[in-house]
Amino acid sequence: MKKIIPAQEGDYYLSPEGYRVFTEQYHLKRGYCCKSGCRHCPYGYDKNKD
């Protein structure tokens, strides 16, 4: 079961289209890569290469 990490200030921002974009800070708190090609992935995942 995945651990739920509550979002705090600095964990995300809203894109011009209104989407929630998670920051590197949030990804590091979560502790793993979801392999979705996140914009601020600190784990080096690139969905175009994998």
JOZIPE-V517233 format. One record per run of one state. SS is the DSSP state (2 for helix, 1 for strand, 0 for the rest). FROM is the first residue (numbers start at 1). TO is the last residue. If there is no record, write none. Layout:
BEGIN
((SS | FROM | TO) (SS | FROM | TO))
END
This chain:
BEGIN
((0 | 1 | 11) (1 | 12 | 14) (0 | 15 | 19) (1 | 20 | 22) (0 | 23 | 23) (2 | 24 | 30) (0 | 31 | 50))
END
